[in-house]
Amino acid sequence: MTRSHGIRIALMMMAVLVLAAAQTAPPQPAVLSMGSAQISEVKGAVVLHSPQGAPLAAQRGVILEAGSTIETAKGSILLELQDGSQVLVKAHSNVVLKAPSEGKGYSLELFIGDILVKARKRLGSSPSFRMGTPTAVITVRGTRFLVEVNKRKTTVEVFEGLVEVAGIMQGSPRVLIRPGFFTGVDRDRAPDQPREMTPGERNESEGGRGGDDSRRPGTGRDQEGQPQNPQGQERPDQGSQGKPD
């Protein structure tokens, strides 16, 4: 074997090894712009539209820009927001993604239905996670909570951390909701005083008022219609490492 032939073989072997390593390396997380979100899981019927109204594929890995709309029928979708927060949009819900650097500072608006949020913990002067509904403004600095919206009322249930809730009218008083408590906000009204969930209400909440795809925090089990998580990704309803206080 000549020296040049040996060099060619060595180079070919190196190329094969590099190609194999590239194919087996884990995919790098997408770099998201402000207000965007990446789809982590989808289950059932979900309809997505871009800010311009164009239909989007409802599949894992797709990136949704700020202004995109999400409508779930009997399905559900798990989103990873740009700030690391996770949002599980349950069945029969309508959500619009927002850029928190614009307008009212919302990360999203929920118009109907219910969502489960695990907001990434904010440190120092970082802005709080904020979201809106037709009747309420919800502000947190890192927590796990449920928001349910029907035609007349917003209900907020807290499982970890503290959540600040106010009505949408100017000068509305604000209430702080602790874990195990909830409040309701009717249209053009101030929030109700926080009330502790009874064991029966806790069971109902964990069992799921939001349709068959519901899985409430702390149940430790999936129910029919819930997005499956075969790759072990943390969901907003899992109390694993790094959970907000």
Backbone bond lengths (Angstrom), bond angles and torsions (degrees), N, CA, C in turn:
res aa  C-N    CA-C-N  psi(-1)  N-CA   C-N-CA  omega(-1)  CA-C   N-CA-C  phi
1 M - - - 1.476 - - 1.534 108.60 -
2 T 1.332 115.30 127.50 1.456 119.03 179.03 1.520 109.86 -76.25
3 R 1.316 114.48 163.16 1.468 119.27 -179.06 1.519 111.29 -64.35
4 S 1.352 117.73 -42.00 1.467 120.55 -178.70 1.528 111.13 -65.35
5 H 1.357 116.10 -36.24 1.462 119.33 178.12 1.534 110.42 -65.58
6 G 1.334 117.00 -39.90 1.459 120.93 178.11 1.517 112.32 -63.96
7 I 1.324 115.72 -37.32 1.472 119.90 179.40 1.528 110.11 -65.81
8 R 1.362 116.05 -41.84 1.454 120.09 179.84 1.529 110.99 -62.09
9 I 1.319 117.01 -42.22 1.463 120.60 178.87 1.532 110.90 -63.25
10 A 1.338 115.80 -42.97 1.466 119.82 179.79 1.525 111.11 -61.80
11 L 1.359 116.11 -41.30 1.465 119.91 179.31 1.520 111.51 -65.42
12 M 1.347 116.07 -38.89 1.457 119.70 178.39 1.531 110.79 -64.21
13 M 1.325 117.15 -41.40 1.452 120.87 179.13 1.530 110.93 -63.82
14 M 1.326 116.57 -40.74 1.469 120.23 178.39 1.532 110.88 -63.17
15 A 1.347 116.50 -40.25 1.464 120.26 179.55 1.516 111.07 -63.64
16 V 1.351 116.49 -41.07 1.456 120.69 178.67 1.525 110.77 -63.26
17 L 1.339 116.67 -42.34 1.458 120.40 -180.00 1.522 111.46 -64.76
18 V 1.327 117.73 -41.49 1.470 121.64 179.20 1.518 110.64 -63.91
19 L 1.355 116.88 -42.12 1.459 120.73 179.73 1.520 110.89 -64.68
20 A 1.328 116.34 -41.75 1.459 119.97 179.23 1.516 111.34 -63.85
21 A 1.344 116.37 -41.29 1.464 120.14 179.11 1.520 111.31 -63.85
22 A 1.347 116.19 -38.69 1.468 119.77 179.78 1.516 111.50 -65.69
23 Q 1.346 116.57 -35.70 1.456 119.84 -178.26 1.524 112.23 -73.63
24 T 1.342 117.33 -30.03 1.461 120.44 -177.24 1.524 112.93 -94.30
25 A 1.323 118.70 -11.51 1.467 120.88 -178.81 1.519 110.16 -67.02
26 P 1.322 118.23 141.84 1.470 120.31 178.83 1.510 110.80 -65.47
27 P 1.350 118.29 144.41 1.463 120.56 179.89 1.520 111.33 -63.26
28 Q 1.326 115.94 141.09 1.457 120.90 179.44 1.523 109.53 -78.40
29 P 1.344 117.68 139.67 1.464 119.57 179.33 1.516 111.27 -63.61
30 A 1.336 115.34 143.75 1.457 119.47 -179.88 1.516 110.67 -70.30
31 V 1.322 116.04 146.61 1.461 121.42 174.99 1.522 107.17 -89.30
32 L 1.326 116.54 113.75 1.453 121.31 -174.60 1.515 111.28 -94.94
33 S 1.317 116.40 142.34 1.453 121.17 175.05 1.522 109.85 -81.84
34 M 1.328 116.47 165.41 1.461 121.89 -178.50 1.529 110.82 -57.68
35 G 1.329 116.11 126.90 1.449 121.11 177.74 1.514 115.09 88.48
36 S 1.327 117.78 -5.26 1.462 120.37 -179.35 1.521 110.51 -92.42
37 A 1.330 116.04 171.25 1.465 121.69 179.79 1.520 108.77 -149.47
38 Q 1.325 115.56 152.62 1.459 120.76 176.38 1.516 109.42 -112.20
39 I 1.335 116.49 138.29 1.459 121.09 178.93 1.523 109.66 -75.28
40 S 1.331 116.74 123.99 1.462 121.67 177.32 1.525 111.83 -95.61
41 E 1.328 117.16 -38.10 1.463 121.47 -179.38 1.521 109.10 -151.51
42 V 1.321 115.66 150.07 1.462 121.75 174.90 1.517 107.95 -137.58
43 K 1.330 116.00 140.11 1.458 121.83 175.85 1.515 109.05 -139.06
44 G 1.313 117.29 126.55 1.448 121.04 175.41 1.522 113.38 76.92
45 A 1.330 115.68 -158.97 1.460 122.48 -173.57 1.525 110.91 -81.96
46 V 1.339 116.36 116.65 1.458 123.34 177.95 1.528 107.76 -135.99
47 V 1.332 117.39 131.86 1.466 122.37 -179.79 1.523 108.82 -114.26
48 L 1.332 116.07 127.33 1.464 122.22 -177.87 1.524 110.13 -122.45
49 H 1.337 115.33 143.03 1.460 120.74 175.22 1.526 109.63 -135.32
50 S 1.318 115.76 143.68 1.456 121.95 176.39 1.523 109.65 -72.12
51 P 1.344 117.99 170.14 1.472 119.63 176.96 1.529 112.61 -58.48
52 Q 1.332 117.08 -24.46 1.467 121.18 179.42 1.522 112.41 -88.93
53 G 1.356 117.25 -2.78 1.454 120.95 178.03 1.512 115.35 96.03
54 A 1.329 117.57 -0.26 1.464 120.50 179.91 1.525 110.23 -75.24
55 P 1.336 118.86 139.88 1.470 121.02 177.94 1.529 111.05 -66.35
56 L 1.329 115.93 145.90 1.456 122.03 -179.73 1.528 109.49 -122.80
57 A 1.324 115.72 152.57 1.465 120.57 178.88 1.524 109.54 -72.52
58 A 1.312 115.95 130.01 1.468 120.68 177.74 1.521 108.42 -92.61
59 Q 1.317 115.56 80.80 1.454 120.27 -179.10 1.521 110.72 -145.65
60 R 1.314 114.79 157.72 1.465 121.70 -176.07 1.524 111.05 -59.20
61 G 1.344 115.36 136.02 1.456 120.95 177.68 1.507 114.70 96.52
62 V 1.342 118.23 -17.11 1.464 121.23 179.82 1.528 109.77 -67.93
63 I 1.324 116.61 137.92 1.464 121.96 179.04 1.523 109.74 -100.66
64 L 1.316 116.32 127.99 1.460 122.86 178.79 1.518 109.33 -103.33
65 E 1.313 117.02 129.11 1.458 121.69 179.43 1.528 110.66 -81.45
66 A 1.335 115.52 162.19 1.462 120.19 173.73 1.521 109.19 -58.09
67 G 1.324 116.68 134.09 1.451 121.78 -176.58 1.516 113.23 100.07
68 S 1.339 117.21 -8.86 1.465 120.77 177.57 1.530 109.69 -70.67
69 T 1.338 116.09 147.68 1.455 121.33 179.04 1.526 110.37 -109.87
70 I 1.324 115.11 146.83 1.463 122.75 -178.65 1.519 108.15 -128.28
71 E 1.319 116.95 124.45 1.455 122.08 176.57 1.522 108.51 -127.30
72 T 1.325 116.16 123.76 1.456 120.67 179.15 1.521 108.96 -110.31
73 A 1.315 116.52 136.38 1.464 121.11 173.99 1.516 107.49 -94.84
74 K 1.325 117.22 -98.26 1.457 120.01 174.63 1.523 111.31 -96.94
75 G 1.313 115.87 10.30 1.459 120.34 -179.42 1.510 112.69 -102.23
76 S 1.328 115.93 -171.32 1.462 122.28 177.03 1.515 107.99 -156.54
77 I 1.330 116.03 162.29 1.457 121.29 -175.81 1.522 109.58 -145.82
78 L 1.323 116.20 138.43 1.460 122.38 178.10 1.520 108.72 -107.60
79 L 1.343 116.28 126.23 1.462 122.54 -176.94 1.519 111.20 -115.57
80 E 1.329 115.21 144.63 1.465 122.50 171.29 1.521 106.57 -109.46
81 L 1.336 117.53 114.82 1.458 120.77 -177.92 1.517 110.92 -80.65
82 Q 1.319 114.70 167.72 1.465 120.80 -176.97 1.523 112.39 -60.34
83 D 1.336 117.56 -31.69 1.461 120.85 -178.24 1.528 112.95 -87.08
84 G 1.342 117.88 3.54 1.454 121.15 -179.89 1.521 114.22 94.75
85 S 1.319 117.81 -7.05 1.470 120.81 176.15 1.525 109.65 -69.07
86 Q 1.334 115.72 154.29 1.456 121.75 178.38 1.526 109.85 -119.18
87 V 1.325 115.46 140.39 1.459 121.33 -178.77 1.522 108.64 -132.86
88 L 1.327 116.08 121.68 1.460 122.02 174.17 1.523 107.92 -100.70
89 V 1.326 116.89 111.00 1.464 122.57 179.11 1.522 107.26 -91.09
90 K 1.320 116.05 117.14 1.462 120.98 -175.05 1.526 111.63 -86.71
91 A 1.328 115.44 -179.84 1.465 120.95 -175.88 1.523 112.34 -61.30
92 H 1.339 115.46 150.67 1.473 123.13 174.15 1.530 111.44 59.68
93 S 1.328 116.41 45.27 1.465 121.73 -178.22 1.528 110.32 -124.71
94 N 1.330 114.42 156.17 1.462 121.92 177.53 1.522 108.20 -132.93
95 V 1.341 116.51 117.44 1.466 122.73 -174.52 1.522 109.46 -130.03
96 V 1.330 116.27 143.96 1.457 122.14 172.01 1.527 108.25 -123.16
97 L 1.344 116.21 128.37 1.458 120.28 176.17 1.524 109.66 -74.85
98 K 1.336 116.31 145.75 1.454 121.82 -178.90 1.525 110.24 -130.83
99 A 1.316 116.18 155.78 1.459 121.48 173.37 1.522 108.00 -90.59
100 P 1.338 119.70 115.24 1.465 120.89 -175.96 1.530 113.81 -64.62
101 S 1.315 116.87 -14.71 1.469 119.71 178.42 1.525 112.10 -83.48
102 E 1.327 117.49 -1.52 1.459 121.02 -176.72 1.529 110.77 -124.03
103 G 1.332 115.20 162.22 1.463 121.03 173.12 1.519 114.00 55.66
104 K 1.321 117.11 -125.10 1.463 122.88 -177.30 1.525 113.14 -85.22
105 G 1.316 117.25 0.79 1.457 120.20 178.31 1.514 113.92 81.68
106 Y 1.335 116.86 19.70 1.464 120.44 179.58 1.524 110.77 -79.11
107 S 1.338 114.89 149.57 1.461 120.68 168.09 1.518 110.60 -89.91
108 L 1.321 116.40 -25.70 1.463 120.84 177.26 1.519 109.13 -164.48
109 E 1.338 115.45 163.69 1.464 122.41 172.79 1.527 108.55 -126.26
110 L 1.326 115.82 133.42 1.453 122.98 176.54 1.525 107.90 -107.89
111 F 1.335 117.23 117.46 1.461 120.92 -176.06 1.524 111.84 -95.86
112 I 1.315 117.48 -31.11 1.468 121.66 177.22 1.524 107.98 -158.15
113 G 1.328 116.55 151.68 1.459 119.44 178.15 1.515 112.07 100.47
114 D 1.341 116.41 -158.48 1.459 118.40 176.83 1.518 111.86 -147.58
115 I 1.335 113.98 150.36 1.457 122.48 -178.05 1.524 109.34 -133.65
116 L 1.302 114.70 153.42 1.457 122.12 175.20 1.521 107.07 -114.95
117 V 1.326 117.45 126.60 1.460 122.03 -172.72 1.519 110.47 -120.41
118 K 1.325 115.83 134.83 1.456 121.31 165.79 1.527 106.25 -116.71
119 A 1.323 116.35 97.06 1.455 121.59 -176.40 1.524 109.76 -81.86
120 R 1.312 115.73 131.90 1.459 120.79 179.44 1.516 110.10 -63.05
121 K 1.325 116.02 139.53 1.456 120.91 -176.88 1.525 110.69 -64.59
122 R 1.318 115.89 132.52 1.470 122.03 177.78 1.522 109.61 -94.41
123 L 1.314 116.28 139.53 1.460 121.57 179.18 1.522 109.61 -121.32
124 G 1.328 115.94 149.07 1.458 120.67 174.80 1.510 112.39 59.25
125 S 1.344 115.17 -129.15 1.462 120.71 -175.76 1.524 112.63 -93.27
126 S 1.331 118.33 9.56 1.467 120.32 179.34 1.527 109.99 -59.93
127 P 1.335 117.85 138.14 1.463 119.43 -178.76 1.520 111.52 -65.23
128 S 1.316 117.09 148.38 1.456 122.69 179.00 1.526 110.79 -71.90
129 F 1.315 115.63 155.59 1.463 121.44 171.57 1.522 107.94 -71.90
130 R 1.328 116.65 128.34 1.463 121.14 -179.83 1.528 109.13 -130.15
131 M 1.312 115.17 142.04 1.455 120.16 173.14 1.515 109.34 -142.25
132 G 1.326 115.93 159.04 1.455 120.72 -178.27 1.512 112.23 -123.98
133 T 1.335 115.36 157.23 1.459 123.86 171.52 1.524 106.78 -134.75
134 P 1.318 119.20 175.39 1.472 119.24 178.39 1.521 114.40 -61.49
135 T 1.354 118.25 -18.07 1.463 119.23 -177.04 1.526 114.16 -125.71
136 A 1.339 118.89 -5.32 1.467 119.02 -171.19 1.526 112.04 -147.13
137 V 1.343 113.71 157.77 1.463 123.00 171.14 1.528 106.95 -119.58
138 I 1.329 117.08 128.85 1.464 122.40 -173.52 1.515 108.46 -120.98
139 T 1.346 116.48 127.71 1.458 122.19 -175.35 1.525 109.42 -129.36
140 V 1.330 117.10 132.12 1.465 121.03 178.67 1.518 109.53 -142.15
141 R 1.361 114.99 163.08 1.462 119.90 175.84 1.536 110.77 -121.16
142 G 1.292 116.75 22.83 1.452 120.55 178.42 1.507 110.31 128.15
143 T 1.317 117.78 104.21 1.458 120.53 -173.94 1.517 109.52 -171.80
144 R 1.327 115.99 -179.47 1.459 122.61 176.63 1.520 107.30 -129.18
145 F 1.338 116.57 123.72 1.451 119.84 -173.46 1.528 110.35 -154.13
146 L 1.323 114.89 162.59 1.459 122.95 179.70 1.518 109.38 -116.25
147 V 1.331 116.90 138.11 1.468 121.82 174.67 1.518 107.96 -124.06
148 E 1.334 115.60 128.80 1.465 121.33 178.15 1.523 108.46 -124.24
149 V 1.325 116.46 130.64 1.470 121.95 -178.79 1.518 109.15 -124.34
150 N 1.348 115.98 127.32 1.463 120.25 170.29 1.527 108.25 -117.23
151 K 1.317 117.91 -164.87 1.456 120.03 -172.69 1.521 113.84 -68.63
152 R 1.318 118.03 -17.71 1.464 118.65 -176.79 1.515 114.65 -127.67
153 K 1.327 118.63 -13.23 1.459 119.09 -168.23 1.529 112.54 -147.46
154 T 1.338 115.06 150.96 1.467 122.98 170.68 1.526 108.53 -111.33
155 T 1.326 116.50 132.02 1.458 121.81 175.26 1.515 109.18 -117.53
156 V 1.343 116.72 133.59 1.461 122.38 -179.83 1.521 108.83 -122.33
157 E 1.323 116.90 122.79 1.462 122.91 177.21 1.526 108.30 -116.67
158 V 1.322 116.91 134.76 1.475 121.27 -174.36 1.524 109.44 -112.83
159 F 1.342 115.13 134.58 1.457 121.43 179.74 1.527 112.35 -111.67
160 E 1.331 116.80 -29.19 1.469 122.08 176.37 1.517 108.94 -146.11
161 G 1.333 116.41 149.51 1.461 120.52 175.01 1.521 112.75 73.77
162 L 1.332 115.79 -161.14 1.458 123.15 -179.94 1.518 109.55 -123.47
163 V 1.325 116.19 142.34 1.461 121.91 178.18 1.524 108.41 -127.10
164 E 1.319 116.24 131.43 1.460 121.91 176.75 1.524 109.01 -98.34
165 V 1.321 116.50 129.12 1.461 121.37 -177.23 1.522 109.26 -125.95
166 A 1.338 116.74 134.81 1.465 122.50 176.93 1.515 108.58 -137.17
167 G 1.345 116.53 159.36 1.452 120.82 172.16 1.517 109.81 -76.59
168 I 1.333 116.62 169.23 1.462 118.96 -176.49 1.525 112.97 -85.03
169 M 1.351 118.22 -14.66 1.459 118.14 -177.55 1.534 109.88 -75.64
170 Q 1.314 114.76 154.63 1.468 121.94 -177.54 1.522 110.79 -57.79
171 G 1.329 116.83 131.44 1.452 121.65 176.34 1.511 115.05 76.60
172 S 1.320 117.29 16.09 1.467 119.72 -179.74 1.524 110.63 -61.73
173 P 1.331 118.36 135.73 1.461 119.87 174.00 1.524 110.10 -63.70
174 R 1.334 115.77 156.62 1.461 121.57 -178.43 1.512 109.27 -116.08
175 V 1.313 115.80 147.14 1.460 120.40 175.88 1.520 108.49 -125.40
176 L 1.340 116.06 147.51 1.458 121.98 176.61 1.528 108.85 -102.07
177 I 1.321 116.34 129.47 1.454 121.85 -177.68 1.520 108.84 -107.47
178 R 1.336 116.18 124.57 1.466 122.27 178.41 1.523 110.42 -92.83
179 P 1.339 117.46 166.05 1.466 120.48 178.03 1.530 111.16 -57.16
180 G 1.329 115.88 136.44 1.458 121.14 -179.44 1.510 113.75 87.32
181 F 1.342 117.70 1.80 1.458 122.30 -179.42 1.530 109.88 -118.12
182 F 1.334 116.34 165.30 1.460 121.19 177.27 1.514 109.25 -147.98
183 T 1.331 115.30 164.14 1.457 121.78 174.08 1.511 108.58 -142.42
184 G 1.342 115.60 162.57 1.457 121.86 174.90 1.516 109.46 -126.27
185 V 1.352 116.20 148.65 1.459 121.15 179.17 1.526 108.21 -131.23
186 D 1.331 116.48 111.27 1.458 120.97 175.20 1.523 110.10 -81.44
187 R 1.320 115.77 163.31 1.461 120.65 -179.44 1.534 110.89 -59.98
188 D 1.343 115.11 131.12 1.469 122.35 178.82 1.521 112.60 57.99
189 R 1.323 116.60 32.47 1.456 121.53 176.90 1.523 109.81 -128.94
190 A 1.323 115.85 161.37 1.463 121.20 172.12 1.529 108.77 -77.63
191 P 1.327 118.04 159.48 1.467 119.81 177.89 1.524 111.51 -62.73
192 D 1.327 115.66 146.39 1.461 119.82 172.18 1.526 109.32 -65.49
193 Q 1.321 116.28 156.45 1.452 119.45 173.83 1.536 109.63 -63.44
194 P 1.328 117.14 137.58 1.471 119.56 -177.88 1.524 111.16 -56.52
195 R 1.324 115.14 141.45 1.449 121.33 179.50 1.521 109.55 -130.05
196 E 1.312 116.17 138.54 1.464 119.77 -179.78 1.523 109.57 -75.35
197 M 1.327 114.94 137.79 1.458 119.64 177.86 1.526 109.75 -72.50
198 T 1.323 116.31 131.77 1.459 120.79 174.20 1.527 108.84 -74.52
199 P 1.342 118.02 164.78 1.472 119.55 177.13 1.518 112.45 -53.37
200 G 1.338 117.44 -39.24 1.459 120.28 178.86 1.513 112.08 -64.93
201 E 1.338 116.04 -42.10 1.461 120.01 178.74 1.514 111.18 -67.96
202 R 1.335 116.97 -37.03 1.463 120.15 176.12 1.529 110.67 -60.99
203 N 1.340 115.59 -43.47 1.455 119.36 -179.77 1.521 111.33 -64.29
204 E 1.338 115.63 -40.33 1.460 119.59 178.36 1.518 110.14 -64.13
205 S 1.331 116.11 -42.88 1.458 120.54 -179.86 1.518 110.98 -63.38
206 E 1.322 116.39 -45.17 1.458 120.27 -179.06 1.518 111.23 -70.95
207 G 1.330 116.00 -29.70 1.450 119.04 178.22 1.509 113.03 -73.83
208 G 1.352 116.05 -29.22 1.449 119.21 172.87 1.506 114.39 107.68
209 R 1.339 116.52 105.74 1.459 120.21 171.25 1.520 110.74 -86.64
210 G 1.354 116.04 -13.45 1.463 119.17 -171.23 1.509 115.00 -88.25
211 G 1.316 119.76 19.07 1.454 120.68 178.40 1.508 110.53 110.74
212 D 1.336 115.78 176.23 1.454 120.76 -174.48 1.509 113.09 -67.68
213 D 1.341 118.04 -15.75 1.458 119.10 -177.40 1.514 112.21 -87.60
214 S 1.327 118.72 5.09 1.460 120.84 -172.66 1.513 111.59 -74.94
215 R 1.319 113.87 141.10 1.455 120.18 167.31 1.503 106.37 -137.68
216 R 1.304 118.70 117.08 1.454 121.90 -176.53 1.518 110.03 -88.96
217 P 1.339 117.14 152.63 1.461 120.39 -178.80 1.515 111.84 -57.89
218 G 1.321 114.77 138.10 1.448 120.02 173.29 1.504 114.83 88.65
219 T 1.343 119.24 -1.88 1.445 119.65 -179.09 1.512 111.76 -77.29
220 G 1.354 115.59 -30.13 1.440 119.96 178.79 1.512 114.00 70.82
221 R 1.347 117.65 18.17 1.457 118.74 179.95 1.519 109.32 -148.96
222 D 1.307 116.05 146.69 1.450 122.23 175.51 1.512 109.58 -88.04
223 Q 1.335 116.31 145.05 1.447 120.95 174.50 1.511 108.29 -114.30
224 E 1.313 116.35 165.87 1.455 121.49 -175.10 1.517 110.85 -57.55
225 G 1.354 115.23 133.69 1.462 120.21 179.17 1.498 113.20 94.64
226 Q 1.357 119.87 -11.97 1.455 122.57 -179.79 1.528 110.09 -77.31
227 P 1.351 119.39 136.27 1.455 119.84 177.00 1.523 110.78 -56.38
228 Q 1.317 116.51 132.15 1.450 120.85 177.61 1.522 109.82 -80.88
229 N 1.318 117.38 160.27 1.452 122.14 -173.44 1.525 109.61 -133.55
230 P 1.345 117.91 66.59 1.449 120.28 -172.21 1.503 114.12 -65.74
231 Q 1.331 118.48 -21.92 1.450 119.90 -176.76 1.521 113.01 -96.70
232 G 1.325 116.45 9.21 1.458 119.75 172.31 1.499 115.26 76.91
233 Q 1.338 117.75 17.71 1.457 119.37 179.87 1.514 110.34 -68.25
234 E 1.316 116.18 139.65 1.469 120.36 179.88 1.506 110.10 -68.25
235 R 1.343 116.77 134.23 1.446 122.55 176.92 1.513 109.88 -101.82
236 P 1.339 115.98 162.61 1.470 116.94 179.15 1.504 113.22 -65.15
237 D 1.346 118.38 -14.29 1.461 119.82 179.65 1.510 112.22 -101.51
238 Q 1.331 118.47 14.91 1.449 121.03 177.79 1.521 109.99 -105.89
239 G 1.316 117.31 127.81 1.451 120.78 178.95 1.499 110.70 -90.67
240 S 1.340 116.92 67.90 1.461 121.35 -178.37 1.503 110.09 -104.17
241 Q 1.360 116.00 -165.39 1.451 117.95 -174.26 1.507 111.77 -61.51
242 G 1.285 114.91 148.81 1.438 121.14 179.46 1.510 114.11 77.47
243 K 1.313 117.67 11.89 1.462 118.39 -179.90 1.512 110.64 -66.99
244 P 1.334 117.43 142.59 1.459 120.19 -177.19 1.500 111.85 -68.46
245 D 1.337 115.43 151.49 1.449 117.89 176.61 1.500 110.51 -91.17
